[in-house]
Amino acid sequence: MENGIYGEWLPLTEASARLGITLDTIRKKVQKGDFQARKTPSQKGLRWEVYLVSDQPQDQSSIPLEEVEPSQATSETSQLILLLRDLTDRLDRVSNEKVQLAGQVGFLQAQLQQAQAEILLLKSPPPPAPEPQDEKNYPWWLFWKYF
């Protein structure tokens, strides 16, 4: 907010509508580094937001927590701001840990399936059924001898 420059964090869809460009174009610009971007938690998981700069100040209710200076607020409010910052940092760490653990679970499930397939292959086939034994053990050509 220095030098009369203001801005706000917007979801990709709102930013694309405001700028008049497609979502793919915004994503490409984020990859190039043309826009500042961050992931924020939402009801359906993490979502990407981009920081759009504007010339007009935004109302105080929509100022991100990171931009509020504790000196601007009362002592009670500044304590709450510090607490909220700490909680958001913790939430970010927990959500990153959750993503890592989900990846580990997927890896372990794949290993389990592979081990189960190997076990099935390694199981020995059932022993063959014994062949029926004739009561008389003599060669087949001796059959005609007795007629």
Secondary structure, DSSP 8 states (H G I E B T S, - for coil): -GGG-EEEEEEHHHHHHHHT--HHHHHHHHHHTSSEEEEEEETTEEEEEEEEEESS---GGGS-GGG--GGGS-HHHHHHHHHHHHHHHHHHHHHHHHHHHHHHHHHHHHHHHHHHHHHHHHS-----------SS---GGGGGGG-
